[in-house]
Amino acid sequence: MSPNVAAAEPALVVERLDVTFRDGAAGVRAVRDVSLAVRPGECLAVVGESGAGKSVLARTLIGLAGSGATVRAGRLQLRGVDLAALTEPGWRALRGRRIGLVAQDASASLDPLRTVGAEVAEPLRVHRIVAGRDVRKQVVTTLGQVGVPEPARRAGQYPHQLSGGLRQRALIASTVAAGPDLLLADEPTTALDAASRKRIVEVLRGLVRGGVALLLISHDLTTVAAVADRVAVMYEGRIVEQGPTADVLGRPRHPYTCALLAAAPSRQSRGTKLSPDLPRRPPAGPDGCPYAVRCPGADHRCREQLPDPGHPGPEPGVLCWRPGTEPERGGSGRVVAPLRRDSAEVLVEANGVTRRFRDPDGRWRDAVRAVTFELRAAETLGVIGGSGSGKTTLARTVLGLLEPDEGTVRFAGAPWVAAGSAGRVRERDRRPRRHRIQAVHQDCLTSFDPRHTVERIVGEAVRDPGRGRARRDRIVALLDQVGLSADLLRRHPRELSGGQRQRLAIARALAPSPEVLVCDEPVSALDLTVQAQILDLLAVLRHELGLALLFISHDIAVIRHVSDRVLVMKDGWVVESGEAEQVLERPAHPYTRQLLAAARA
């Protein structure tokens, strides 16, 4: 942060913010005693696990906390405007013009029936930023400013015609078109590949250099390190540590911050546990530290009372009586032994697989081109590549959900899918073996019937489940295997946390006793803590059950952590493959080197 920015008056000032939601007779305090400030030309990043209150904080700052929320603050001010006193008409005048929100999922935020140009034009027209005759010109200019190539042509396209990275840039363009003082970005790089993430990072940096005050919410610490001047760490609604990015990420002081950073996969973490074994410690009292139950250094004072947020304990900016306490690690040695490939059975064998699609312009395009690989029992084969590289099409072909236009896939030595009418494998011939290969998807919530309970979701996937007590015992055993309690049997998917839903998806996939799991971005939307738990769970299941994993991810750190071998895909081709250490540490292909460079940026 430059001296001029540090000396500037804050664009946003928040003091002692509390947000409470009604929950029957009691209330749930989603945000507690939060104080922060963001200056023009500065980025403050807010990090923390799911349920910490990050998104509630952002939505409160734009007046969208919800009708069931009670908002109290000592001070809540944007450039002299008292946000706490605003009525809905006042908020409507501010949204878009003074405050902008970039939501996580651009596909859900952009109207599929409107062109990108119409989306960007809306705040210009509503707030009368430019004359009507100049709107089109300003739309193209704004799209160009956020790095959209061929902005005039893209303005006439619909969201489904853009890649994930371009959709995210189009969403940012619609948010900054009216020139807001404050930009709230809620997980703007989630589920993007390394190259797309790098471009979004460049856009955000440019906006901050241009004088925008940016409040960035993210679990992607690479993005945070690249964009943020300061970092605030949230836990259970409170900011437990706040300071310059280099200090918080490089020299964390609160035990929770230490644990959060330790959960990130790295070069050294491969084959070991990422999530600690939670200690069995007494919970804190109503005025104590909520992290005390998980903290290795918690004592009676921690459980009885927190330091005053206005005057933190031993260190400024750290809400802890014992800063610097190291987290307990769960990694006692390796959780998965190195694979002996020469003795392992080949379960999946793809040979020259090609799959074509017709694009919106009517031209045929090869989504997957001549892909060949083997997957052996108890092996993890990682697949990385940019958006549109063919990873998901390959996964769907391996699952037998798509037929290739050329090539074959064999499963356990027998034909599974094949091109052409002569060699085609009918679904009725696959069905007796289909239980042996299962999928875990990125967005597991959309793969569940929202009307079904946890018990029914898992029970329908169990082979020969039996009846009554035997069936229920089998379901409970599967839930226990993935770390879920039998207390959740009557819950519905939307009543579960993100981590619980992903564990439920794994339990359902395990129910038919498969030999192969095809995991398509299974942790991309999860925070670091939950991601670590899911990766540890998959490693244990692979070790105990001998499962083979086809693991697709855009996150190179995750691929490095879980994989024995790696395929690198670009434009449908496998451009490089081999042992994970060889490919990711000593890449031979320029595209692999480009991906690794983008991941470090």
LOVEXNU-242341 format. One record per residue (C-alpha): x, y, z; residue number from 1. Coordinates in steps of 0.1 Angstrom, whole numbers, m for minus. Example, Ala and Ser with C-alpha at 12.3 -4.5 7.8 and 13.67 -1.06 7.14 Angstrom:
BEGIN
DRENLUM     x     y     z pos
DRENLUM   123   m45    78   1
DRENLUM   137   m11    71   2
This chain:
BEGIN
DRENLUM     x     y     z pos
DRENLUM     0     0     0   1
DRENLUM    14    34    m9   2
DRENLUM    19    61    17   3
DRENLUM    m8    82    m1   4
DRENLUM   m34    54     3   5
DRENLUM   m24    48    39   6
DRENLUM   m30    85    47   7
DRENLUM   m63    87    28   8
DRENLUM   m96    89    46   9
DRENLUM  m114    54    46  10
DRENLUM  m141    49    20  11
DRENLUM  m157    24    43  12
DRENLUM  m158    24    81  13
DRENLUM  m173    m4   102  14
DRENLUM  m173    m3   140  15
DRENLUM  m188   m29   163  16
DRENLUM  m211   m45   136  17
DRENLUM  m235   m71   148  18
DRENLUM  m259   m91   125  19
DRENLUM  m284  m114   142  20
DRENLUM  m309  m137   125  21
DRENLUM  m341  m149   141  22
DRENLUM  m341  m187   148  23
DRENLUM  m372  m196   168  24
DRENLUM  m371  m180   202  25
DRENLUM  m333  m175   200  26
DRENLUM  m312  m155   177  27
DRENLUM  m281  m165   157  28
DRENLUM  m253  m139   157  29
DRENLUM  m237  m144   123  30
DRENLUM  m215  m113   127  31
DRENLUM  m201  m102   161  32
DRENLUM  m183   m70   170  33
DRENLUM  m167   m66   136  34
DRENLUM  m146   m35   131  35
DRENLUM  m127   m27    99  36
DRENLUM  m119     1    74  37
DRENLUM  m111     1    37  38
DRENLUM   m94    31    20  39
DRENLUM   m96    42   m17  40
DRENLUM   m70    23   m36  41
DRENLUM   m67    m5   m10  42
DRENLUM   m78   m41    m8  43
DRENLUM   m89   m57    24  44
DRENLUM   m93   m95    21  45
DRENLUM  m116  m114    45  46
DRENLUM  m108  m151    49  47
DRENLUM  m122  m179    70  48
DRENLUM  m140  m212    67  49
DRENLUM  m177  m217    57  50
DRENLUM  m201  m203    82  51
DRENLUM  m176  m178    95  52
DRENLUM  m199  m149    85  53
DRENLUM  m179  m135    55  54
DRENLUM  m208  m135    30  55
DRENLUM  m232  m121    56  56
DRENLUM  m208   m93    62  57
DRENLUM  m207   m85    25  58
DRENLUM  m244   m86    20  59
DRENLUM  m250   m64    51  60
DRENLUM  m227   m38    36  61
DRENLUM  m248   m36     5  62
DRENLUM  m282   m37    24  63
DRENLUM  m291   m73    15  64
DRENLUM  m287   m90    49  65
DRENLUM  m324  m101    46  66
DRENLUM  m357   m93    62  67
DRENLUM  m350  m117    91  68
DRENLUM  m317   m99   100  69
DRENLUM  m312   m74   128  70
DRENLUM  m283   m51   121  71
DRENLUM  m266   m30   148  72
DRENLUM  m234   m10   146  73
DRENLUM  m216    17   164  74
DRENLUM  m207    31   130  75
DRENLUM  m214    20    95  76
DRENLUM  m204    46    70  77
DRENLUM  m195    49    33  78
DRENLUM  m179    82    23  79
DRENLUM  m200   101    49  80
DRENLUM  m232    82    42  81
DRENLUM  m247    65    73  82
DRENLUM  m256    31    59  83
DRENLUM  m273    20    91  84
DRENLUM  m299    47    86  85
DRENLUM  m307    40    50  86
DRENLUM  m342    29    39  87
DRENLUM  m347     6     9  88
DRENLUM  m351    35   m16  89
DRENLUM  m318    49    m2  90
DRENLUM  m301    15    m7  91
DRENLUM  m314    13   m43  92
DRENLUM  m298    47   m50  93
DRENLUM  m264    35   m37  94
DRENLUM  m263     0   m51  95
DRENLUM  m244     0   m84  96
DRENLUM  m236    37   m81  97
DRENLUM  m216    38   m49  98
DRENLUM  m213     1   m39  99
DRENLUM  m210   m29   m62 100
DRENLUM  m212   m66   m54 101
DRENLUM  m194   m93   m75 102
DRENLUM  m211  m126   m66 103
DRENLUM  m194  m160   m66 104
DRENLUM  m212  m177   m94 105
DRENLUM  m214  m156  m126 106
DRENLUM  m236  m181  m143 107
DRENLUM  m262  m176  m116 108
DRENLUM  m258  m138  m114 109
DRENLUM  m260  m130  m151 110
DRENLUM  m294  m132  m168 111
DRENLUM  m293  m160  m194 112
DRENLUM  m319  m142  m215 113
DRENLUM  m299  m109  m218 114
DRENLUM  m267  m102  m237 115
DRENLUM  m236   m92  m218 116
DRENLUM  m239   m57  m232 117
DRENLUM  m274   m54  m217 118
DRENLUM  m261   m65  m183 119
DRENLUM  m233   m39  m183 120
DRENLUM  m257   m12  m197 121
DRENLUM  m282   m16  m169 122
DRENLUM  m264     4  m141 123
DRENLUM  m255    30  m167 124
DRENLUM  m291    35  m176 125
DRENLUM  m306    32  m141 126
DRENLUM  m282    57  m126 127
DRENLUM  m280    78  m157 128
DRENLUM  m242    78  m158 129
DRENLUM  m240    87  m195 130
DRENLUM  m264    99  m221 131
DRENLUM  m285    72  m238 132
DRENLUM  m267    76  m271 133
DRENLUM  m233    70  m254 134
DRENLUM  m243    38  m234 135
DRENLUM  m232    14  m261 136
DRENLUM  m198    31  m263 137
DRENLUM  m194    31  m225 138
DRENLUM  m203    m6  m224 139
DRENLUM  m176   m16  m248 140
DRENLUM  m151     6  m230 141
DRENLUM  m159   m10  m196 142
DRENLUM  m156   m45  m210 143
DRENLUM  m123   m36  m224 144
DRENLUM  m111   m22  m191 145
DRENLUM  m117   m55  m173 146
DRENLUM   m98   m75  m199 147
DRENLUM  m126   m89  m221 148
DRENLUM  m111   m95  m256 149
DRENLUM  m131   m82  m286 150
DRENLUM  m154   m63  m263 151
DRENLUM  m177   m50  m291 152
DRENLUM  m184   m86  m303 153
DRENLUM  m187  m100  m267 154
DRENLUM  m212   m73  m258 155
DRENLUM  m236   m90  m282 156
DRENLUM  m232  m125  m269 157
DRENLUM  m251  m143  m241 158
DRENLUM  m235  m156  m209 159
DRENLUM  m236  m193  m221 160
DRENLUM  m214  m183  m251 161
DRENLUM  m186  m172  m228 162
DRENLUM  m160  m193  m209 163
DRENLUM  m161  m192  m171 164
DRENLUM  m133  m166  m169 165
DRENLUM  m150  m144  m194 166
DRENLUM  m183  m146  m176 167
DRENLUM  m166  m135  m144 168
DRENLUM  m150  m106  m161 169
DRENLUM  m184   m96  m177 170
DRENLUM  m199   m97  m142 171
DRENLUM  m172   m75  m129 172
DRENLUM  m178   m51  m158 173
DRENLUM  m215   m49  m149 174
DRENLUM  m206   m42  m113 175
DRENLUM  m180   m14  m119 176
DRENLUM  m197     2  m149 177
DRENLUM  m212    30  m128 178
DRENLUM  m179    37  m110 179
DRENLUM  m187    26   m74 180
DRENLUM  m165    38   m45 181
DRENLUM  m166     4   m29 182
DRENLUM  m164   m30   m46 183
DRENLUM  m174   m62   m26 184
DRENLUM  m161   m93   m43 185
DRENLUM  m174  m125   m29 186
DRENLUM  m152  m155   m40 187
DRENLUM  m146  m140   m75 188
DRENLUM  m121  m167   m85 189
DRENLUM  m137  m198   m71 190
DRENLUM  m138  m228   m96 191
DRENLUM  m117  m209  m121 192
DRENLUM   m86  m225  m136 193
DRENLUM   m52  m210  m129 194
DRENLUM   m50  m189  m161 195
DRENLUM   m85  m175  m156 196
DRENLUM   m78  m168  m120 197
DRENLUM   m46  m149  m130 198
DRENLUM   m66  m127  m154 199
DRENLUM   m92  m119  m127 200
DRENLUM   m64  m111  m103 201
DRENLUM   m50   m86  m129 202
DRENLUM   m85   m70  m133 203
DRENLUM   m89   m66   m95 204
DRENLUM   m54   m52   m92 205
DRENLUM   m62   m27  m119 206
DRENLUM   m94   m16  m102 207
DRENLUM   m76   m10   m69 208
DRENLUM   m48    10   m86 209
DRENLUM   m76    31  m101 210
DRENLUM   m88    41   m67 211
DRENLUM  m115    16   m59 212
DRENLUM  m118     4   m23 213
DRENLUM  m120   m34   m26 214
DRENLUM  m133   m58     1 215
DRENLUM  m123   m92   m12 216
DRENLUM  m139  m124     3 217
DRENLUM  m120  m155    m6 218
DRENLUM  m108  m189     5 219
DRENLUM   m82  m188   m23 220
DRENLUM   m50  m177    m4 221
DRENLUM   m31  m174   m37 222
DRENLUM   m55  m147   m49 223
DRENLUM   m55  m130   m15 224
DRENLUM   m17  m129   m14 225
DRENLUM   m17  m114   m50 226
DRENLUM   m44   m87   m45 227
DRENLUM   m48   m78    m8 228
DRENLUM   m29   m51    11 229
DRENLUM   m44   m63    44 230
DRENLUM   m62   m94    56 231
DRENLUM   m89  m100    82 232
DRENLUM   m94  m136    94 233
DRENLUM  m130  m144   105 234
DRENLUM  m141  m173   128 235
DRENLUM  m176  m178   142 236
DRENLUM  m186  m143   131 237
DRENLUM  m156  m125   147 238
DRENLUM  m125  m110   132 239
DRENLUM   m98  m129   152 240
DRENLUM   m67  m115   134 241
DRENLUM   m62   m85   111 242
DRENLUM   m31   m70    97 243
DRENLUM    m8   m65    66 244
DRENLUM   m10   m94    42 245
DRENLUM    26  m104    45 246
DRENLUM    23  m106    83 247
DRENLUM   m10  m125    85 248
DRENLUM    m1  m150    58 249
DRENLUM    36  m152    65 250
DRENLUM    37  m149   103 251
DRENLUM     2  m158   115 252
DRENLUM    m4  m153   153 253
DRENLUM   m39  m165   160 254
DRENLUM   m41  m203   164 255
DRENLUM   m70  m204   140 256
DRENLUM   m50  m186   113 257
DRENLUM   m21  m210   118 258
DRENLUM   m45  m240   114 259
DRENLUM   m61  m224    83 260
DRENLUM   m28  m219    65 261
DRENLUM   m16  m254    76 262
DRENLUM   m47  m269    58 263
DRENLUM   m35  m257    24 264
DRENLUM   m19  m285     3 265
DRENLUM    18  m279    m6 266
DRENLUM    48  m296   m21 267
DRENLUM    56  m311    14 268
DRENLUM    21  m323    22 269
DRENLUM    17  m351    m4 270
DRENLUM     7  m384    12 271
DRENLUM     2  m369    47 272
DRENLUM   m29  m356    65 273
DRENLUM   m39  m319    61 274
DRENLUM   m65  m316    88 275
DRENLUM   m56  m319   124 276
DRENLUM   m72  m344   148 277
DRENLUM   m95  m321   168 278
DRENLUM   m87  m321   205 279
DRENLUM  m112  m331   231 280
DRENLUM  m114  m299   251 281
DRENLUM  m142  m283   271 282
DRENLUM  m162  m258   251 283
DRENLUM  m160  m221   260 284
DRENLUM  m186  m203   280 285
DRENLUM  m209  m177   264 286
DRENLUM  m183  m149   267 287
DRENLUM  m153  m171   259 288
DRENLUM  m134  m178   227 289
DRENLUM  m154  m201   204 290
DRENLUM  m121  m215   190 291
DRENLUM  m111  m228   225 292
DRENLUM  m127  m262   218 293
DRENLUM  m103  m267   189 294
DRENLUM   m73  m248   201 295
DRENLUM   m42  m267   214 296
DRENLUM   m33  m238   237 297
DRENLUM   m66  m229   252 298
DRENLUM   m68  m224   290 299
DRENLUM   m95  m214   315 300
DRENLUM   m91  m177   307 301
DRENLUM   m97  m184   270 302
DRENLUM  m129  m204   278 303
DRENLUM  m142  m177   301 304
DRENLUM  m136  m144   283 305
DRENLUM  m123  m130   250 306
DRENLUM  m100  m100   248 307
DRENLUM  m118   m68   241 308
DRENLUM  m120   m64   202 309
DRENLUM  m113   m27   207 310
DRENLUM   m82   m34   228 311
DRENLUM   m70   m69   218 312
DRENLUM   m49   m89   241 313
DRENLUM   m12   m93   241 314
DRENLUM    m8   m83   204 315
DRENLUM   m27   m56   185 316
DRENLUM   m50   m70   158 317
DRENLUM   m50  m105   173 318
DRENLUM   m81  m116   193 319
DRENLUM   m62  m141   214 320
DRENLUM   m47  m144   249 321
DRENLUM   m20  m167   237 322
DRENLUM   m10  m156   202 323
DRENLUM    15  m177   183 324
DRENLUM     2  m211   195 325
DRENLUM    10  m237   168 326
DRENLUM   m19  m259   156 327
DRENLUM   m18  m296   164 328
DRENLUM   m11  m316   132 329
DRENLUM   m29  m348   123 330
DRENLUM    m2  m359    99 331
DRENLUM    16  m386   118 332
DRENLUM    34  m402    88 333
DRENLUM    18  m411    55 334
DRENLUM   m19  m419    51 335
DRENLUM   m14  m436    17 336
DRENLUM    16  m457     8 337
DRENLUM    33  m453   m26 338
DRENLUM    15  m474   m53 339
DRENLUM    32  m505   m67 340
DRENLUM    19  m500  m103 341
DRENLUM    35  m531  m117 342
DRENLUM    13  m554   m95 343
DRENLUM   m19  m534   m95 344
DRENLUM   m48  m544  m118 345
DRENLUM   m57  m521  m147 346
DRENLUM   m93  m510  m141 347
DRENLUM   m99  m483  m167 348
DRENLUM   m81  m483  m201 349
DRENLUM   m89  m455  m225 350
DRENLUM   m75  m459  m260 351
DRENLUM   m76  m430  m286 352
DRENLUM  m108  m415  m272 353
DRENLUM  m122  m386  m292 354
DRENLUM  m155  m368  m286 355
DRENLUM  m169  m340  m308 356
DRENLUM  m196  m314  m302 357
DRENLUM  m213  m288  m324 358
DRENLUM  m205  m253  m311 359
DRENLUM  m231  m224  m311 360
DRENLUM  m218  m213  m346 361
DRENLUM  m227  m247  m360 362
DRENLUM  m191  m259  m364 363
DRENLUM  m179  m293  m351 364
DRENLUM  m153  m291  m324 365
DRENLUM  m132  m319  m308 366
DRENLUM  m137  m316  m270 367
DRENLUM  m115  m346  m264 368
DRENLUM   m89  m357  m290 369
DRENLUM   m72  m391  m291 370
DRENLUM   m68  m395  m253 371
DRENLUM   m51  m427  m241 372
DRENLUM   m44  m436  m205 373
DRENLUM   m46  m464  m178 374
DRENLUM   m60  m462  m143 375
DRENLUM   m49  m490  m119 376
DRENLUM   m65  m502   m86 377
DRENLUM   m57  m479   m56 378
DRENLUM   m41  m453   m79 379
DRENLUM   m50  m416   m82 380
DRENLUM   m47  m402  m117 381
DRENLUM   m49  m364  m116 382
DRENLUM   m63  m344  m146 383
DRENLUM   m55  m307  m149 384
DRENLUM   m61  m281  m176 385
DRENLUM   m78  m249  m183 386
DRENLUM  m115  m243  m188 387
DRENLUM  m127  m260  m220 388
DRENLUM   m97  m283  m221 389
DRENLUM  m119  m314  m222 390
DRENLUM  m116  m327  m186 391
DRENLUM  m153  m331  m178 392
DRENLUM  m161  m345  m212 393
DRENLUM  m133  m371  m206 394
DRENLUM  m148  m379  m172 395
DRENLUM  m183  m383  m186 396
DRENLUM  m170  m406  m213 397
DRENLUM  m152  m428  m187 398
DRENLUM  m184  m430  m167 399
DRENLUM  m202  m443  m198 400
DRENLUM  m225  m412  m200 401
DRENLUM  m211  m402  m234 402
DRENLUM  m201  m423  m263 403
DRENLUM  m169  m414  m281 404
DRENLUM  m168  m406  m318 405
DRENLUM  m135  m425  m320 406
DRENLUM  m117  m449  m296 407
DRENLUM  m127  m472  m268 408
DRENLUM  m128  m474  m230 409
DRENLUM  m124  m508  m213 410
DRENLUM  m134  m514  m177 411
DRENLUM  m117  m543  m158 412
DRENLUM  m106  m558  m190 413
DRENLUM  m141  m558  m207 414
DRENLUM  m155  m533  m232 415
DRENLUM  m172  m503  m215 416
DRENLUM  m178  m477  m242 417
DRENLUM  m168  m477  m279 418
DRENLUM  m173  m457  m311 419
DRENLUM  m193  m468  m340 420
DRENLUM  m224  m491  m343 421
DRENLUM  m203  m522  m347 422
DRENLUM  m185  m520  m314 423
DRENLUM  m210  m500  m294 424
DRENLUM  m217  m512  m259 425
DRENLUM  m254  m510  m249 426
DRENLUM  m264  m495  m216 427
DRENLUM  m282  m527  m206 428
DRENLUM  m249  m545  m210 429
DRENLUM  m231  m520  m188 430
DRENLUM  m258  m519  m161 431
DRENLUM  m247  m550  m142 432
DRENLUM  m212  m534  m138 433
DRENLUM  m222  m498  m134 434
DRENLUM  m221  m500   m96 435
DRENLUM  m183  m506   m99 436
DRENLUM  m176  m470  m111 437
DRENLUM  m192  m440   m94 438
DRENLUM  m190  m402   m96 439
DRENLUM  m185  m374   m71 440
DRENLUM  m194  m340   m87 441
DRENLUM  m183  m304   m80 442
DRENLUM  m218  m291   m73 443
DRENLUM  m232  m320   m53 444
DRENLUM  m263  m300   m42 445
DRENLUM  m277  m300   m77 446
DRENLUM  m272  m338   m79 447
DRENLUM  m294  m345   m49 448
DRENLUM  m332  m345   m51 449
DRENLUM  m340  m317   m26 450
DRENLUM  m371  m335   m15 451
DRENLUM  m352  m365    m3 452
DRENLUM  m336  m370    32 453
DRENLUM  m301  m381    38 454
DRENLUM  m313  m416    46 455
DRENLUM  m331  m419    12 456
DRENLUM  m303  m404    m8 457
DRENLUM  m278  m430     5 458
DRENLUM  m303  m458     8 459
DRENLUM  m313  m456   m29 460
DRENLUM  m277  m462   m39 461
DRENLUM  m271  m493   m17 462
DRENLUM  m271  m526   m35 463
DRENLUM  m295  m551   m20 464
DRENLUM  m301  m529    10 465
DRENLUM  m325  m553    27 466
DRENLUM  m353  m540    49 467
DRENLUM  m359  m524    82 468
DRENLUM  m330  m525   107 469
DRENLUM  m305  m541    83 470
DRENLUM  m310  m514    57 471
DRENLUM  m308  m486    83 472
DRENLUM  m276  m501    98 473
DRENLUM  m260  m502    64 474
DRENLUM  m268  m465    57 475
DRENLUM  m255  m455    92 476
DRENLUM  m223  m474    85 477
DRENLUM  m218  m456    52 478
DRENLUM  m224  m422    69 479
DRENLUM  m199  m432    97 480
DRENLUM  m174  m441    71 481
DRENLUM  m173  m406    57 482
DRENLUM  m175  m389    91 483
DRENLUM  m213  m381    92 484
DRENLUM  m235  m387   122 485
DRENLUM  m267  m408   122 486
DRENLUM  m284  m377   136 487
DRENLUM  m285  m363   100 488
DRENLUM  m306  m391    86 489
DRENLUM  m338  m370    86 490
DRENLUM  m321  m339    72 491
DRENLUM  m325  m326    37 492
DRENLUM  m295  m315    15 493
DRENLUM  m301  m278    20 494
DRENLUM  m300  m283    58 495
DRENLUM  m264  m295    56 496
DRENLUM  m231  m274    54 497
DRENLUM  m210  m276    22 498
DRENLUM  m186  m300    38 499
DRENLUM  m214  m323    50 500
DRENLUM  m230  m323    15 501
DRENLUM  m197  m333    m1 502
DRENLUM  m193  m361    25 503
DRENLUM  m229  m372    17 504
DRENLUM  m220  m373   m20 505
DRENLUM  m191  m395   m12 506
DRENLUM  m212  m418    10 507
DRENLUM  m237  m422   m19 508
DRENLUM  m209  m430   m43 509
DRENLUM  m195  m456   m19 510
DRENLUM  m229  m472   m13 511
DRENLUM  m227  m497   m43 512
DRENLUM  m192  m507   m33 513
DRENLUM  m173  m493   m63 514
DRENLUM  m138  m499   m74 515
DRENLUM  m133  m465   m92 516
DRENLUM  m144  m430   m82 517
DRENLUM  m145  m403  m109 518
DRENLUM  m141  m370   m89 519
DRENLUM  m148  m339  m110 520
DRENLUM  m137  m308   m91 521
DRENLUM  m149  m323   m58 522
DRENLUM  m132  m296   m36 523
DRENLUM  m131  m265   m58 524
DRENLUM  m160  m247   m40 525
DRENLUM  m149  m256    m5 526
DRENLUM  m129  m235    20 527
DRENLUM   m94  m247    30 528
DRENLUM  m105  m264    63 529
DRENLUM  m133  m285    47 530
DRENLUM  m112  m291    16 531
DRENLUM   m85  m306    38 532
DRENLUM  m110  m329    55 533
DRENLUM  m124  m341    22 534
DRENLUM   m89  m348     7 535
DRENLUM   m79  m367    39 536
DRENLUM  m112  m387    37 537
DRENLUM  m105  m397     1 538
DRENLUM   m70  m407     9 539
DRENLUM   m81  m429    38 540
DRENLUM  m109  m445    16 541
DRENLUM   m84  m452   m11 542
DRENLUM   m60  m468    14 543
DRENLUM   m87  m489    32 544
DRENLUM  m109  m499     2 545
DRENLUM   m83  m499   m26 546
DRENLUM  m103  m474   m46 547
DRENLUM   m89  m459   m78 548
DRENLUM   m95  m422   m83 549
DRENLUM   m98  m403  m115 550
DRENLUM   m93  m368   m99 551
DRENLUM  m101  m337  m120 552
DRENLUM   m91  m303  m106 553
DRENLUM   m79  m269  m118 554
DRENLUM   m60  m265   m85 555
DRENLUM   m24  m276   m91 556
DRENLUM   m17  m277   m54 557
DRENLUM   m45  m302   m49 558
DRENLUM   m35  m323   m78 559
DRENLUM     1  m324   m65 560
DRENLUM   m12  m335   m31 561
DRENLUM   m34  m364   m42 562
DRENLUM   m20  m377   m74 563
DRENLUM     3  m406   m83 564
DRENLUM     3  m397  m120 565
DRENLUM    m9  m367  m139 566
DRENLUM   m25  m359  m173 567
DRENLUM   m23  m323  m185 568
DRENLUM   m50  m314  m210 569
DRENLUM   m52  m285  m235 570
DRENLUM   m79  m281  m262 571
DRENLUM   m89  m317  m258 572
DRENLUM   m53  m331  m262 573
DRENLUM   m32  m347  m234 574
DRENLUM    m1  m326  m239 575
DRENLUM    19  m341  m211 576
DRENLUM    16  m371  m188 577
DRENLUM    37  m390  m163 578
DRENLUM    45  m394  m126 579
DRENLUM    31  m364  m106 580
DRENLUM    65  m353   m93 581
DRENLUM    81  m354  m127 582
DRENLUM    53  m335  m145 583
DRENLUM    47  m309  m118 584
DRENLUM    83  m303  m107 585
DRENLUM   101  m307  m140 586
DRENLUM    75  m300  m167 587
DRENLUM    85  m307  m203 588
DRENLUM    56  m290  m222 589
DRENLUM    53  m252  m225 590
DRENLUM    16  m253  m215 591
DRENLUM    24  m272  m183 592
DRENLUM    50  m246  m175 593
DRENLUM    24  m219  m182 594
DRENLUM    m1  m235  m159 595
DRENLUM    24  m237  m131 596
DRENLUM    35  m201  m136 597
DRENLUM    m1  m189  m135 598
DRENLUM    m7  m209  m103 599
DRENLUM    22  m192   m86 600
DRENLUM    12  m157   m98 601
